[in-house]
Amino acid sequence: MNAASLILAPMLPVQWIIGFGAVGLFFVGIGILRAARGAWWRLLALGILVLALLDPRYVQEERTPQTDVAVLLVDKTASQNVGERSSRTEAARLQMRQQINAQDNMELREIEVHDTPAGTTGSTNSDPGSNLMRALGETVGKIPRGRFAGAIVISDGQVHDIPDPNNSSGFDGPVHLLLSGNRNESDRRLVIDKSSSYGLVGKDVNIEYHVEDKSRTTSAKTGSGVAEIVLRHGSDILVQRQV
């Protein structure tokens, strides 16, 4: 794309040039009124001098338009394997990819986020977690602010690093969330309260735990208040019980 324009690069402050031109025009005007010899030549010389001080320039630019960038962040953590979440996620990813790529001047950047093991860099707590916002922030940080079109997050909503809503997220654009779970799903969490750091062969090892159910309503009749706990050693099931 080519663009042409006329710009001014004055050698002196514009106010000075205007004042100089006004004074010169005053005296030249008197000469014209009195029909002085060479008055019109003096006017022409004044105009050329003022024009030279303004230093007009003709600029022709060759521009290459830049595409906008949309970010598609896909949650691939363990909780996404529950039920039909994984298949829904892939279907949503394919649909978003097709719709974004069909738009003119739009570039798509896809990233996946996997479980962050406890104790490693990027984990915000003692448990494995989904640090989606950190991954999104790192990706958006590499995109020029004027080119970021927005982000789409496909997740079940289990995010462990949601920023403080009172603070700015730093994203100069919209962030949309597509939930892969059912509307009325509830979350459960297995919490190890106490366990031995080691065990002796042939001796019992005690493990104390409880299940946190974050649903607002649970009913033993419907089975929603019962969780199945399985303890495995390799492929062998050691303990299996209802809690």
Backbone as CSV, one residue per row, in Angstrom:
resi,resn,N_x,N_y,N_z,CA_x,CA_y,CA_z,C_x,C_y,C_z
1,MET,0.855,-1.191,0.000,0.000,0.000,0.000,0.887,1.235,0.000
2,ASN,0.643,2.124,-0.964,1.410,3.353,-1.073,0.569,4.530,-0.572
3,ALA,1.228,5.458,0.115,0.545,6.646,0.627,1.454,7.847,0.436
4,ALA,0.876,8.934,-0.080,1.639,10.158,-0.322,1.046,11.283,0.516
5,SER,1.933,12.155,1.013,1.472,13.267,1.838,2.481,14.404,1.762
6,LEU,2.009,15.589,2.104,2.850,16.777,2.134,3.002,17.206,3.586
7,ILE,4.241,17.265,4.059,4.493,17.632,5.451,5.403,18.855,5.496
8,LEU,5.390,19.539,6.635,6.226,20.710,6.854,7.279,20.393,7.895
9,ALA,8.508,20.832,7.621,9.611,20.670,8.567,10.263,22.033,8.776
10,PRO,9.592,22.941,9.484,10.076,24.330,9.594,11.453,24.427,10.233
11,MET,12.275,25.340,9.679,13.617,25.552,10.205,13.602,26.380,11.482
12,LEU,12.546,27.177,11.674,12.377,28.010,12.864,11.005,27.702,13.469
13,PRO,10.766,28.091,14.708,9.421,27.934,15.255,8.383,28.597,14.358
14,VAL,7.272,27.936,14.195,6.240,28.406,13.260,5.770,29.813,13.637
15,GLN,5.715,30.122,14.960,5.269,31.459,15.373,6.202,32.535,14.844
16,TRP,7.511,32.228,14.828,8.482,33.203,14.324,8.290,33.419,12.824
17,ILE,8.075,32.332,12.108,7.921,32.445,10.652,6.656,33.239,10.320
18,ILE,5.584,33.002,11.075,4.346,33.746,10.844,4.553,35.237,11.135
19,GLY,5.266,35.546,12.221,5.528,36.950,12.552,6.384,37.618,11.507
20,PHE,7.446,36.918,11.060,8.309,37.460,10.019,7.527,37.716,8.735
21,GLY,6.669,36.750,8.369,5.882,36.915,7.140,4.900,38.064,7.255
22,ALA,4.291,38.233,8.460,3.318,39.317,8.642,3.993,40.672,8.532
23,VAL,5.174,40.818,9.148,5.892,42.099,9.067,6.282,42.388,7.632
24,GLY,6.836,41.380,6.937,7.238,41.573,5.539,6.053,41.913,4.666
25,LEU,4.912,41.239,4.917,3.729,41.501,4.112,3.215,42.923,4.346
26,PHE,3.383,43.429,5.569,2.936,44.798,5.876,3.698,45.813,5.023
27,PHE,5.036,45.675,5.026,5.828,46.648,4.250,5.645,46.481,2.751
28,VAL,5.541,45.219,2.304,5.319,45.003,0.874,3.958,45.548,0.463
29,GLY,2.982,45.395,1.356,1.643,45.898,1.051,1.639,47.408,0.893
30,ILE,2.424,48.100,1.733,2.523,49.559,1.589,3.097,49.919,0.230
31,GLY,4.137,49.153,-0.165,4.742,49.442,-1.464,3.780,49.213,-2.605
32,ILE,2.943,48.165,-2.496,1.963,47.900,-3.555,0.928,49.010,-3.625
33,LEU,0.481,49.487,-2.440,-0.512,50.563,-2.418,0.050,51.841,-3.019
34,ARG,1.331,52.081,-2.857,1.953,53.297,-3.391,2.482,53.089,-4.806
35,ALA,2.226,51.890,-5.332,2.677,51.576,-6.702,4.171,51.724,-6.843
36,ALA,4.897,51.297,-5.791,6.358,51.367,-5.820,6.900,50.374,-6.834
37,ARG,8.038,50.754,-7.453,8.640,49.887,-8.450,9.164,48.612,-7.765
38,GLY,8.880,47.456,-8.350,9.380,46.170,-7.852,8.639,45.636,-6.647
39,ALA,7.487,46.264,-6.305,6.747,45.802,-5.125,6.276,44.361,-5.292
40,TRP,5.800,44.035,-6.486,5.307,42.667,-6.704,6.444,41.661,-6.672
41,TRP,7.640,42.067,-7.132,8.787,41.150,-7.046,9.176,40.917,-5.578
42,ARG,9.041,41.987,-4.779,9.335,41.815,-3.348,8.333,40.858,-2.687
43,LEU,7.065,40.925,-3.103,6.053,40.009,-2.570,6.386,38.564,-2.940
44,LEU,6.815,38.367,-4.199,7.187,37.025,-4.634,8.390,36.512,-3.836
45,ALA,9.387,37.388,-3.620,10.571,36.982,-2.860,10.210,36.650,-1.415
46,LEU,9.281,37.439,-0.833,8.842,37.166,0.540,8.155,35.798,0.626
47,GLY,7.320,35.519,-0.361,6.621,34.234,-0.362,7.589,33.067,-0.466
48,ILE,8.602,33.225,-1.361,9.596,32.154,-1.523,10.392,31.963,-0.240
49,LEU,10.735,33.070,0.432,11.516,32.991,1.672,10.702,32.301,2.777
50,VAL,9.434,32.712,2.919,8.582,32.070,3.940,8.413,30.580,3.636
51,LEU,8.224,30.246,2.360,8.065,28.851,1.972,9.333,28.045,2.264
52,ALA,10.491,28.686,2.025,11.750,27.985,2.302,11.924,27.740,3.793
53,LEU,11.513,28.706,4.616,11.617,28.521,6.070,10.672,27.422,6.568
54,LEU,9.508,27.304,5.922,8.581,26.228,6.295,9.078,24.868,5.837
55,ASP,9.895,24.810,4.828,10.521,23.585,4.313,9.491,22.485,4.047
56,PRO,8.572,22.700,3.115,7.603,21.647,2.792,8.277,20.468,2.087
57,ARG,7.780,19.287,2.393,8.364,18.077,1.810,7.244,17.149,1.338
58,TYR,7.468,16.561,0.198,6.530,15.582,-0.349,7.040,14.195,0.022
59,VAL,6.258,13.469,0.782,6.674,12.154,1.285,5.779,11.085,0.686
60,GLN,6.389,10.081,0.119,5.658,8.944,-0.419,6.053,7.695,0.385
61,GLU,5.074,7.094,1.045,5.328,5.951,1.920,4.810,4.667,1.285
62,GLU,5.547,3.602,1.532,5.106,2.265,1.134,4.796,1.481,2.400
63,ARG,3.518,1.185,2.631,3.083,0.570,3.868,2.648,-0.883,3.642
64,THR,2.966,-1.713,4.625,2.521,-3.106,4.615,1.577,-3.315,5.793
65,PRO,0.309,-3.572,5.554,-0.638,-3.727,6.672,-0.299,-4.948,7.521
66,GLN,-0.443,-4.815,8.844,-0.190,-5.902,9.786,-1.514,-6.555,10.184
67,THR,-1.472,-7.853,10.363,-2.677,-8.571,10.755,-2.919,-8.435,12.253
68,ASP,-4.188,-8.536,12.644,-4.524,-8.650,14.057,-4.241,-10.077,14.517
69,VAL,-4.012,-10.231,15.818,-3.653,-11.540,16.364,-4.680,-11.948,17.417
70,ALA,-5.284,-13.102,17.227,-6.200,-13.692,18.203,-5.516,-14.896,18.848
71,VAL,-5.732,-15.064,20.144,-5.110,-16.157,20.890,-6.180,-17.173,21.271
72,LEU,-5.910,-18.440,20.989,-6.804,-19.533,21.381,-6.053,-20.401,22.379
73,LEU,-6.478,-20.339,23.644,-5.821,-21.090,24.713,-6.693,-22.295,25.064
74,VAL,-6.090,-23.487,24.999,-6.827,-24.726,25.236,-6.313,-25.382,26.506
75,ASP,-7.220,-25.627,27.424,-6.899,-26.286,28.698,-6.805,-27.792,28.456
76,LYS,-5.618,-28.373,28.680,-5.411,-29.812,28.502,-5.021,-30.473,29.818
77,THR,-5.465,-29.911,30.934,-5.141,-30.475,32.237,-6.021,-31.693,32.514
78,ALA,-5.719,-32.376,33.639,-6.372,-33.650,33.936,-7.881,-33.525,34.067
79,SER,-8.364,-32.423,34.617,-9.802,-32.273,34.822,-10.574,-32.196,33.512
80,GLN,-9.878,-31.963,32.424,-10.535,-31.901,31.124,-10.863,-33.293,30.579
81,ASN,-10.355,-34.337,31.238,-10.634,-35.698,30.793,-11.909,-36.268,31.409
82,VAL,-12.596,-35.478,32.242,-13.824,-35.934,32.884,-14.976,-35.882,31.884
83,GLY,-15.728,-36.990,31.806,-16.913,-37.007,30.946,-16.586,-36.711,29.495
84,GLU,-17.383,-35.818,28.918,-17.233,-35.471,27.499,-16.455,-34.181,27.298
85,ARG,-15.766,-33.712,28.327,-15.075,-32.424,28.221,-14.015,-32.425,27.128
86,SER,-13.268,-33.525,27.024,-12.188,-33.562,26.037,-12.728,-33.450,24.615
87,SER,-13.793,-34.211,24.298,-14.357,-34.162,22.943,-15.004,-32.808,22.668
88,ARG,-15.639,-32.230,23.683,-16.227,-30.904,23.504,-15.152,-29.857,23.267
89,THR,-14.049,-30.003,23.981,-12.947,-29.052,23.814,-12.395,-29.092,22.399
90,GLU,-12.171,-30.303,21.868,-11.626,-30.424,20.523,-12.610,-29.910,19.476
91,ALA,-13.914,-30.149,19.708,-14.913,-29.641,18.763,-14.937,-28.117,18.776
92,ALA,-14.839,-27.516,19.973,-14.819,-26.058,20.074,-13.543,-25.489,19.467
93,ARG,-12.415,-26.167,19.684,-11.146,-25.706,19.104,-11.236,-25.683,17.582
94,LEU,-11.775,-26.745,16.984,-11.891,-26.815,15.530,-12.798,-25.720,15.000
95,GLN,-13.923,-25.485,15.675,-14.857,-24.454,15.218,-14.246,-23.061,15.329
96,MET,-13.583,-22.769,16.446,-12.951,-21.457,16.618,-11.832,-21.255,15.591
97,ARG,-11.081,-22.310,15.345,-9.982,-22.208,14.375,-10.526,-21.877,12.989
98,GLN,-11.608,-22.529,12.594,-12.189,-22.285,11.277,-12.745,-20.864,11.166
99,GLN,-13.433,-20.414,12.208,-14.045,-19.089,12.155,-13.002,-17.975,12.149
100,ILE,-11.955,-18.143,12.945,-10.927,-17.096,13.010,-10.112,-17.053,11.722
101,ASN,-9.734,-18.230,11.216,-8.931,-18.270,9.990,-9.715,-17.787,8.778
102,ALA,-11.044,-17.814,8.868,-11.867,-17.342,7.739,-11.913,-15.824,7.665
103,GLN,-11.474,-15.136,8.710,-11.508,-13.675,8.717,-10.260,-13.107,8.040
104,ASP,-10.461,-12.027,7.314,-9.338,-11.368,6.648,-8.479,-10.635,7.670
105,ASN,-7.187,-10.590,7.406,-6.236,-9.850,8.240,-6.282,-10.303,9.697
106,MET,-6.440,-11.597,9.916,-6.473,-12.137,11.269,-5.511,-13.328,11.372
107,GLU,-4.663,-13.273,12.372,-3.703,-14.349,12.625,-4.078,-15.065,13.921
108,LEU,-4.021,-16.385,13.905,-4.404,-17.187,15.070,-3.165,-17.809,15.696
109,ARG,-3.051,-17.669,17.016,-1.985,-18.330,17.770,-2.629,-19.250,18.804
110,GLU,-2.331,-20.538,18.702,-2.893,-21.529,19.609,-1.846,-21.956,20.639
111,ILE,-2.281,-22.084,21.881,-1.404,-22.606,22.924,-2.191,-23.596,23.763
112,GLU,-1.488,-24.585,24.304,-2.076,-25.580,25.189,-1.431,-25.480,26.560
113,VAL,-2.230,-25.705,27.580,-1.731,-25.673,28.954,-1.986,-27.040,29.572
114,HIS,-0.914,-27.652,30.081,-0.998,-28.952,30.727,-0.802,-28.784,32.235
115,ASP,-1.003,-29.861,32.973,-0.875,-29.799,34.423,0.512,-29.329,34.829
116,THR,0.552,-28.472,35.850,1.810,-28.024,36.437,2.077,-28.849,37.681
117,PRO,3.096,-29.707,37.689,3.366,-30.527,38.871,3.636,-29.667,40.092
118,ALA,3.207,-30.155,41.248,3.426,-29.423,42.500,4.902,-29.211,42.751
119,GLY,5.221,-28.011,43.193,6.604,-27.710,43.557,7.471,-27.239,42.424
120,THR,6.936,-27.227,41.189,7.734,-26.770,40.061,7.445,-25.315,39.783
121,THR,8.271,-24.724,38.936,8.097,-23.312,38.601,6.770,-23.109,37.889
122,GLY,5.991,-22.154,38.365,4.698,-21.856,37.768,3.546,-22.371,38.578
123,SER,3.815,-23.243,39.578,2.736,-23.718,40.426,2.450,-22.693,41.496
124,THR,1.186,-22.341,41.646,0.816,-21.308,42.602,0.377,-21.879,43.931
125,ASN,0.333,-23.197,44.065,-0.028,-23.811,45.327,0.671,-25.150,45.443
126,SER,0.344,-25.895,46.492,1.027,-27.154,46.738,0.484,-28.290,45.889
127,ASP,-0.625,-28.082,45.191,-1.222,-29.120,44.370,-0.956,-28.840,42.902
128,PRO,-1.024,-29.899,42.070,-0.965,-29.653,40.639,-2.102,-28.735,40.242
129,GLY,-1.865,-27.852,39.313,-2.897,-26.875,38.992,-2.879,-26.462,37.545
130,SER,-3.927,-25.702,37.188,-4.077,-25.177,35.836,-3.740,-23.694,35.860
131,ASN,-2.549,-23.340,35.409,-2.111,-21.952,35.410,-2.364,-21.345,34.029
132,LEU,-3.630,-21.131,33.723,-4.000,-20.648,32.403,-3.654,-19.182,32.212
133,MET,-3.885,-18.367,33.240,-3.677,-16.933,33.099,-2.205,-16.586,32.896
134,ARG,-1.343,-17.348,33.530,0.088,-17.090,33.335,0.492,-17.385,31.887
135,ALA,0.022,-18.522,31.357,0.336,-18.864,29.968,-0.245,-17.840,29.010
136,LEU,-1.468,-17.383,29.298,-2.092,-16.381,28.438,-1.333,-15.065,28.502
137,GLY,-0.922,-14.665,29.712,-0.173,-13.421,29.863,1.153,-13.447,29.128
138,GLU,1.861,-14.592,29.178,3.143,-14.700,28.478,2.944,-14.606,26.965
139,THR,1.880,-15.205,26.466,1.621,-15.169,25.020,1.220,-13.776,24.558
140,VAL,0.312,-13.147,25.306,-0.136,-11.803,24.937,1.013,-10.804,25.039
141,GLY,1.927,-11.023,25.991,3.057,-10.123,26.155,3.983,-10.080,24.949
142,LYS,3.934,-11.106,24.110,4.776,-11.155,22.912,4.098,-10.548,21.687
143,ILE,2.862,-10.097,21.863,2.105,-9.515,20.747,2.083,-7.998,20.901
144,PRO,2.391,-7.234,19.853,2.289,-5.767,19.946,0.887,-5.361,20.380
145,ARG,0.799,-4.370,21.274,-0.480,-3.977,21.863,-1.512,-3.601,20.802
146,GLY,-1.058,-2.981,19.738,-2.001,-2.560,18.711,-2.516,-3.683,17.839
147,ARG,-1.947,-4.890,17.973,-2.344,-6.007,17.108,-3.150,-7.074,17.861
148,PHE,-3.228,-6.997,19.179,-3.936,-8.011,19.955,-5.440,-7.819,19.797
149,ALA,-6.121,-8.810,19.185,-7.552,-8.720,18.939,-8.377,-9.267,20.089
150,GLY,-7.828,-10.206,20.844,-8.572,-10.808,21.938,-8.151,-12.257,22.115
151,ALA,-8.686,-12.879,23.164,-8.327,-14.263,23.475,-9.582,-15.073,23.752
152,ILE,-9.521,-16.357,23.378,-10.588,-17.304,23.665,-9.972,-18.449,24.470
153,VAL,-10.539,-18.714,25.646,-10.054,-19.776,26.520,-11.080,-20.895,26.531
154,ILE,-10.641,-22.110,26.193,-11.512,-23.289,26.252,-11.080,-24.102,27.466
155,SER,-11.936,-24.164,28.472,-11.561,-24.800,29.732,-12.816,-25.246,30.467
156,ASP,-12.624,-26.124,31.472,-13.732,-26.533,32.332,-13.901,-25.571,33.496
157,GLY,-13.077,-24.525,33.540,-13.206,-23.519,34.584,-12.328,-23.757,35.791
158,GLN,-11.557,-24.856,35.800,-10.657,-25.127,36.915,-9.356,-24.371,36.690
159,VAL,-9.337,-23.126,37.124,-8.164,-22.265,36.928,-7.617,-21.877,38.300
160,HIS,-6.325,-22.096,38.506,-5.724,-21.874,39.820,-4.983,-20.549,39.940
161,ASP,-4.924,-19.774,38.875,-4.170,-18.521,38.957,-4.987,-17.345,38.435
162,ILE,-6.276,-17.320,38.772,-7.123,-16.200,38.354,-6.646,-14.930,39.052
163,PRO,-6.390,-13.847,38.320,-5.884,-12.615,38.948,-6.955,-11.933,39.784
164,ASP,-6.518,-11.035,40.632,-7.413,-10.249,41.461,-8.307,-9.393,40.565
165,PRO,-9.644,-9.506,40.698,-10.518,-8.722,39.814,-10.372,-7.219,40.000
166,ASN,-9.804,-6.789,41.138,-9.622,-5.355,41.378,-8.401,-4.802,40.657
167,ASN,-7.544,-5.691,40.163,-6.337,-5.260,39.463,-6.500,-5.516,37.978
168,SER,-5.826,-4.708,37.188,-5.882,-4.875,35.743,-5.176,-6.152,35.332
169,SER,-5.785,-6.892,34.396,-5.178,-8.135,33.913,-4.013,-7.869,32.981
170,GLY,-3.901,-6.643,32.465,-2.822,-6.323,31.542,-3.149,-6.675,30.103
171,PHE,-4.374,-7.189,29.835,-4.761,-7.553,28.482,-5.533,-6.395,27.867
172,ASP,-4.983,-5.834,26.810,-5.644,-4.726,26.135,-6.574,-5.290,25.068
173,GLY,-7.567,-6.059,25.516,-8.492,-6.703,24.607,-9.398,-7.651,25.367
174,PRO,-10.443,-8.145,24.724,-11.399,-9.021,25.414,-10.845,-10.426,25.611
175,VAL,-11.292,-11.078,26.678,-10.954,-12.473,26.958,-12.261,-13.228,27.159
176,HIS,-12.516,-14.223,26.312,-13.755,-14.995,26.361,-13.461,-16.408,26.878
177,LEU,-14.423,-16.988,27.578,-14.286,-18.342,28.114,-15.373,-19.230,27.545
178,LEU,-14.976,-20.361,26.956,-15.910,-21.393,26.520,-15.789,-22.559,27.487
179,LEU,-16.870,-22.850,28.227,-16.843,-23.918,29.226,-17.116,-25.258,28.558
180,SER,-16.265,-26.230,28.875,-16.405,-27.555,28.275,-17.265,-28.482,29.126
181,GLY,-17.581,-28.099,30.376,-18.376,-28.949,31.255,-19.856,-28.645,31.149
182,ASN,-20.639,-29.429,31.892,-22.071,-29.178,31.957,-22.365,-28.001,32.877
183,ARG,-23.514,-27.388,32.665,-23.860,-26.187,33.409,-23.954,-26.453,34.907
184,ASN,-24.533,-27.595,35.305,-24.792,-27.869,36.724,-23.778,-28.821,37.349
185,GLU,-22.618,-28.988,36.723,-21.598,-29.861,37.299,-21.015,-29.255,38.567
186,SER,-20.628,-30.143,39.488,-19.962,-29.697,40.715,-18.569,-30.306,40.770
187,ASP,-17.720,-29.730,41.592,-16.335,-30.170,41.698,-16.103,-30.881,43.025
188,ARG,-15.288,-31.933,42.961,-14.863,-32.632,44.159,-13.348,-32.636,44.215
189,ARG,-12.845,-32.682,45.446,-11.403,-32.619,45.638,-11.007,-33.608,46.726
190,LEU,-10.063,-34.459,46.414,-9.535,-35.413,47.391,-8.374,-34.769,48.128
191,VAL,-8.494,-34.658,49.453,-7.489,-33.985,50.267,-6.831,-35.009,51.191
192,ILE,-5.511,-35.127,51.106,-4.751,-36.004,52.003,-4.443,-35.220,53.272
193,ASP,-5.066,-35.616,54.389,-4.856,-34.912,55.654,-3.572,-35.351,56.340
194,LYS,-3.287,-36.648,56.304,-2.105,-37.158,56.997,-1.673,-38.461,56.336
195,SER,-0.381,-38.597,56.111,0.154,-39.833,55.544,1.614,-39.962,55.954
196,SER,2.088,-41.188,55.990,3.479,-41.439,56.368,4.397,-41.102,55.208
197,SER,5.559,-40.580,55.525,6.530,-40.258,54.476,7.231,-41.509,53.956
198,TYR,7.143,-42.611,54.707,7.724,-43.877,54.251,6.964,-45.019,54.925
199,GLY,7.150,-46.221,54.448,6.502,-47.390,55.021,7.453,-48.571,55.062
200,LEU,7.218,-49.498,56.010,8.040,-50.695,56.146,7.329,-51.876,55.505
201,VAL,8.098,-52.734,54.891,7.527,-53.914,54.240,6.827,-54.778,55.282
202,GLY,5.581,-55.162,54.990,4.826,-56.000,55.898,4.089,-55.242,56.973
203,LYS,4.233,-53.948,57.059,3.569,-53.134,58.070,2.481,-52.268,57.428
204,ASP,1.480,-51.971,58.236,0.400,-51.123,57.739,0.838,-49.658,57.669
205,VAL,0.253,-48.942,56.729,0.477,-47.504,56.586,-0.885,-46.822,56.644
206,ASN,-1.018,-45.855,57.510,-2.282,-45.144,57.672,-2.291,-43.886,56.806
207,ILE,-3.388,-43.698,56.113,-3.591,-42.492,55.304,-4.947,-41.914,55.684
208,GLU,-4.940,-40.675,56.146,-6.185,-39.989,56.490,-6.505,-38.976,55.390
209,TYR,-7.740,-39.008,54.945,-8.122,-38.135,53.840,-9.594,-37.769,53.974
210,HIS,-10.010,-36.796,53.225,-11.420,-36.469,53.125,-11.710,-35.933,51.729
211,VAL,-12.971,-35.926,51.378,-13.408,-35.465,50.055,-14.189,-34.172,50.235
212,GLU,-13.765,-33.154,49.547,-14.490,-31.885,49.540,-15.421,-31.860,48.345
213,ASP,-16.698,-31.637,48.595,-17.700,-31.540,47.533,-18.196,-30.109,47.492
214,LYS,-17.954,-29.416,46.391,-18.267,-27.996,46.312,-19.650,-27.726,45.755
215,SER,-20.429,-28.793,45.529,-21.792,-28.560,45.062,-22.628,-28.006,46.201
216,ARG,-23.576,-27.184,45.875,-24.398,-26.548,46.902,-25.439,-27.507,47.453
217,THR,-25.843,-28.486,46.634,-26.836,-29.450,47.089,-26.349,-30.848,46.777
218,THR,-26.300,-31.710,47.785,-25.924,-33.105,47.580,-26.994,-33.978,48.180
219,SER,-27.240,-35.082,47.560,-28.275,-35.987,48.030,-27.789,-37.413,47.922
220,ALA,-27.867,-38.150,49.037,-27.463,-39.552,49.027,-28.388,-40.381,48.150
221,LYS,-29.632,-39.912,47.981,-30.581,-40.663,47.169,-30.174,-40.657,45.708
222,THR,-29.668,-39.529,45.246,-29.270,-39.431,43.847,-27.851,-39.912,43.628
223,GLY,-27.140,-40.147,44.713,-25.771,-40.614,44.572,-24.766,-39.512,44.432
224,SER,-25.218,-38.249,44.366,-24.283,-37.147,44.186,-23.465,-36.878,45.441
225,GLY,-23.906,-37.454,46.602,-23.160,-37.248,47.828,-22.183,-38.362,48.110
226,VAL,-21.937,-39.247,47.150,-21.038,-40.388,47.333,-19.899,-40.291,46.323
227,ALA,-18.689,-40.466,46.832,-17.511,-40.475,45.964,-16.827,-41.832,46.070
228,GLU,-16.351,-42.364,44.954,-15.645,-43.647,44.938,-14.139,-43.391,45.003
229,ILE,-13.504,-43.922,46.026,-12.072,-43.736,46.238,-11.346,-45.041,45.899
230,VAL,-10.313,-44.944,45.077,-9.542,-46.119,44.656,-8.071,-45.856,44.929
231,LEU,-7.420,-46.804,45.626,-5.977,-46.722,45.884,-5.306,-47.801,45.052
232,ARG,-4.396,-47.386,44.206,-3.721,-48.319,43.296,-2.225,-48.351,43.565
233,HIS,-1.659,-49.501,43.278,-0.209,-49.650,43.231,0.119,-50.207,41.866
234,GLY,0.554,-49.317,40.979,0.709,-49.736,39.595,-0.659,-49.980,38.998
235,SER,-0.878,-51.172,38.470,-2.186,-51.529,37.910,-3.045,-52.300,38.906
236,ASP,-2.502,-52.580,40.102,-3.243,-53.340,41.111,-4.061,-52.400,41.986
237,ILE,-5.327,-52.767,42.221,-6.197,-52.004,43.110,-6.039,-52.553,44.522
238,LEU,-5.569,-51.718,45.452,-5.351,-52.118,46.834,-6.594,-51.878,47.695
239,VAL,-7.221,-50.707,47.517,-8.398,-50.345,48.297,-9.390,-49.662,47.381
240,GLN,-10.658,-50.001,47.557,-11.722,-49.352,46.800,-12.936,-49.233,47.706
241,ARG,-13.399,-48.001,47.944,-14.512,-47.821,48.863,-15.320,-46.576,48.507
242,GLN,-16.513,-46.529,49.019,-17.409,-45.399,48.854,-17.284,-44.452,50.050
243,VAL,-17.211,-43.192,49.799,-17.063,-42.193,50.868,-18.190,-41.198,50.754
